[in-house]
């Protein structure tokens, strides 16, 4: 499987991207990477590496780079030869199966949408992010692609998330929860109350409303919400985890015994970090487009890039967006049949 | 200052309520508590206490109790002699200055609203919750009273939160941030974009949008959002903090050195818990009604009750709702004057 990697994307590009690509090719026999970006800079990095599979790491030149602070519309209109655009184009042309970028996430998303287009039947593609729970992980969808949503959008998010979880983790009936502020059926805001009704009759394993306090216990495999809520949950969690570690450290400093204790606990803390680390999940797919697109964190490490390439490979292998279109077509068929029955009666 | 305490409210009532009241009276010379609930049960508990100021702890009988799972409308209509209702009535009659309940929070809120009514000029009373930051704390408003909001509601939340922070912490110009999913002025959903414009011209120290990752760094003193978002942030934070501690413990178990490390770190962990503990903040006020009402957590300990009584005393002393009405009247005056100017020109 060939994956186009936006080699200029991310805070530490192109270094971490080249390293991540080398790691992925070394670890996974079925991955090839096309590094897209400033070919001179990329070849310089590659030429310093003694041993790597030259068949499976290639370079494609792109003359421009999208900065992290650029406006999305400007980048879309003016930078037709940016590394992210060329990487996405590679997928469009069929020269690569998937694209990965740790660059400007808004631009990555917009470019993927514009060039690859929505998958058949999908109204609003959505970002799906894996987050850790005490037992394992849950999928949060939408994590920020759509800030204002209609009930039907969230129904599609639920279908896409369920299909993803099934395809990637082999869980036959993923438990789908609707993010709300009370477990009871009647709790929520106008939007979630409407969504609740739709999810109840959808062909998924809907377990009802789920509250913020329960998402990390692993009650649901897939948590559905609009992109404003999802992005807030994602960022609040990131901020809180960092704050907790800072507060713990502040309490430790000045306490000699605690310092020693912290040193002794280091392996446990490392293990904990491995469970919660962004690097492990690699990146978040934009689901519901014609092609596989993984959006990485701007702060990605080489390990995060390696894992993003792994996820891209997995999703392209199962052909996730075809699966999703199939699910949505089935849903539409059910709705049409029900309407027909009502019309006939 | 006399405070009516719903002695039957909370998971461990009435025990923790009686204990909390005794602690508050002992610690704060200016607090008296009226315990409201099953007088027989309450007197039984009190009679077992050797020494307490009998002038400052009194009992008022209420024959009914609202269960944690009861529907709000049922409790409001049918349980006119519930401990929470009688406690709120006490404030209405002027026999107490404030009311505290760790019982059914929906019923507490609805009862306070129905009996005490909205403060002049306030459209939607809101719940304000203090949350810890690396440096200190921030106030989250609305934390769950209003799930669907208009832009004007959030403007009032900002004014109420700012007034509260000023009055309780003596900060002259609290920094007010608008919860959004990007720092830039133009980021957000339809609601927050409208609110942004209103806050820019309001008479508060508005610092712009604030993202989830920054709320715990102490960037803002007051964070404004609708009640659905606020409640989600509150519960996700609660859930994540618990999950992090569980995951750390799971990593520690099985590692002998880490276990020893954990023991050595205990004082630091205790210090950390003190900073983040719900017990410390006591409870959350419902701002914007005629009277002071503090909503405690169902899982309140006696210490949480003591602190809730302290907060009730503080807010009643500064007459927070009069302050709020004053701020809102001033805002309305400014709006009217501006409209008059436009009409005149």
Interface residues (C-beta under 8 A of the other chain):
Chain A: X132 X133 X134 X144 X147 X148 X179 X181 X188 X189 X190 X192 X211 X212 X213 X214 X215 X216 X217 X227 X228 X229 X231 X232 X233 X234 X235 X236 X237 X238 X239 X240 X241 X242 X243 X244 X246 X247 X248 X250 X251 X252 X255 X257 X258 X260 X261 X262 X263 X264 X265 X266 X267 X268 X269 X271 X272 X275 X276
Chain B: X132 X133 X134 X144 X147 X148 X179 X181 X188 X189 X190 X192 X211 X212 X213 X214 X215 X216 X217 X227 X228 X229 X231 X232 X233 X234 X235 X236 X237 X238 X239 X240 X241 X242 X243 X244 X246 X247 X248 X250 X251 X252 X255 X257 X258 X260 X261 X262 X263 X264 X265 X266 X267 X268 X269 X271 X272 X275 X276
